[in-house]
Structure formats: C-alpha cells, structure tokens
C-alpha cells in the first residue's frame, strides 16, 4: 500500500489532536472493503473509527498514444497524536508502519517522517 503521513514533521511537544494517514489502495480494491477496526500504526495505535474519508482517484500513465487509466481508491484515517508521539522515536528519518486488512487480505505500508523533540 502507498501511504502518506501528515504532518511530515511531528513535534513531540505538539498539542494538536490528530495525525492523518492517507492510504492509497492498489487497483481492484475499494476503500469500503477496508476493515477500519484493523488499521494500526506501529502495530499498536488504532485508527479512530470516525470520521474517515473515502474517495476515488484517477491516474493516467504511459507515453505517446498508449495512455492507461487506472482508478485508485483512497482512504484517509486519523490517529490520536498523543498515542502516535508515545510510540515513535525522535529522528530525521523515522519509518511509520501502517497495517490492516482489506477484503480479508492483510496490508502494510510505510512512510518516512521527521520526529522532533
């Protein structure tokens, strides 16, 4: 899975409420097939069940006259910032792992963010 964690720089002193994660599902999977209760950050922090956002995104790729169109489904979920800060170490290149299941199939994605004290 392709994932994107926001913010890209997370301060451990931050008093914000949420860390957002956008999950882009591979072609053939739909965001409505994701088991929201299965989504975890670093294996322990659960995604907040509501609110979340589902959308379709079209991608065109190719060169010349051979353009291929793919429609991807995306899911945006939130995690409590205080819980995320508690499990991530400080560093310039901190991997953030997201796991869950879609249509009964396990998935995993990784994004790299900066975590500052």
C-alpha positions as CSV (number, residue, x, y, z in Angstrom):
1,X,0.0,0.0,0.0
2,X,1.1,3.5,-0.6
3,X,0.6,5.7,2.5
4,X,1.3,9.3,3.3
5,X,1.5,10.5,6.9
6,X,0.6,14.1,7.7
7,X,2.3,16.1,9.2
8,X,5.6,15.2,7.6
9,X,7.3,16.7,10.7
10,X,5.9,15.8,14.0
11,X,6.9,17.6,17.2
12,X,6.8,15.6,20.4
13,X,5.8,18.8,22.2
14,X,2.8,19.4,19.9
15,X,-0.6,19.8,21.4
16,X,-2.5,19.0,18.2
17,X,-5.2,16.3,18.2
18,X,-4.5,14.2,15.1
19,X,-2.1,12.5,12.8
20,X,-3.7,11.9,9.4
21,X,-2.8,9.0,7.2
22,X,-3.8,8.6,3.5
23,X,-3.9,5.1,2.3
24,X,-3.9,4.5,-1.5
25,X,-5.2,1.1,-2.3
26,X,-4.0,-0.9,-5.3
27,X,-6.1,-1.2,-8.4
28,X,-9.0,-3.6,-7.8
29,X,-9.5,-2.8,-4.1
30,X,-12.1,-0.3,-2.8
31,X,-11.8,1.8,0.4
32,X,-15.2,0.5,1.5
33,X,-13.6,-3.0,1.8
34,X,-11.0,-1.9,4.4
35,X,-11.8,-3.1,7.9
36,X,-11.3,0.2,9.8
37,X,-11.0,-1.6,13.1
38,X,-8.0,-3.5,11.8
39,X,-5.9,-0.4,11.0
40,X,-2.9,0.1,13.3
41,X,0.1,2.5,13.4
42,X,3.2,0.7,14.6
43,X,1.1,-2.4,15.3
44,X,-0.5,-0.8,18.5
45,X,-2.1,2.6,17.8
46,X,-5.7,2.1,16.4
47,X,-7.2,4.4,13.8
48,X,-10.1,6.5,15.1
49,X,-13.2,4.9,13.6
50,X,-14.9,8.2,12.7
51,X,-14.6,10.4,10.8
52,X,-12.7,9.0,7.9
53,X,-12.8,9.8,4.2
54,X,-13.1,7.6,1.1
55,X,-12.5,8.8,-2.4
56,X,-11.6,7.6,-5.9
57,X,-8.6,9.0,-7.7
58,X,-7.8,8.6,-11.4
59,X,-4.2,8.2,-12.6
60,X,-3.1,8.2,-16.2
61,X,0.3,7.0,-17.1
62,X,2.2,6.0,-20.2
63,X,3.8,7.8,-23.1
64,X,2.9,8.6,-26.6
65,X,-0.5,7.3,-27.6
66,X,-0.5,4.5,-25.1
67,X,-2.2,6.0,-22.1
68,X,-3.5,3.7,-19.4
69,X,-6.1,4.9,-17.0
70,X,-6.4,3.5,-13.5
71,X,-8.8,4.4,-10.8
72,X,-7.5,4.1,-7.3
73,X,-9.5,4.1,-4.1
74,X,-8.1,6.2,-1.2
75,X,-8.9,6.2,2.5
76,X,-7.9,8.9,5.0
77,X,-7.9,8.0,8.6
78,X,-6.9,9.7,11.9
79,X,-4.8,8.6,14.8
80,X,-4.6,10.4,18.2
81,X,-1.5,12.5,18.1
82,X,-0.6,11.8,21.8
83,X,-0.7,8.0,21.1
84,X,1.5,8.4,17.9
85,X,4.0,10.6,19.8
86,X,4.3,7.9,22.5
87,X,5.4,5.1,20.1
88,X,7.6,7.0,17.6
89,X,11.3,7.8,18.4
90,X,12.8,11.2,17.6
91,X,14.8,11.3,14.4
92,X,15.2,12.8,10.9
93,X,14.0,9.6,9.1
94,X,11.5,7.8,11.2
95,X,9.6,5.0,9.5
96,X,5.9,4.9,10.2
97,X,4.2,1.5,9.6
98,X,0.5,1.1,8.9
99,X,-1.1,-2.3,8.9
100,X,-4.7,-3.5,8.4
101,X,-6.9,-5.7,6.2
102,X,-8.8,-5.0,3.0
103,X,-11.3,-7.6,1.8
104,X,-9.8,-10.0,4.2
105,X,-6.3,-9.6,2.9
106,X,-3.6,-8.1,5.2
107,X,-1.8,-4.9,4.0
108,X,1.1,-2.9,5.1
109,X,2.5,0.5,4.1
110,X,5.4,2.6,5.3
111,X,6.1,6.3,5.2
112,X,9.1,8.2,6.5
113,X,8.6,11.3,8.6
114,X,10.7,13.6,10.8
115,X,10.0,13.5,14.6
116,X,11.5,16.2,16.7
117,X,11.7,16.6,20.5
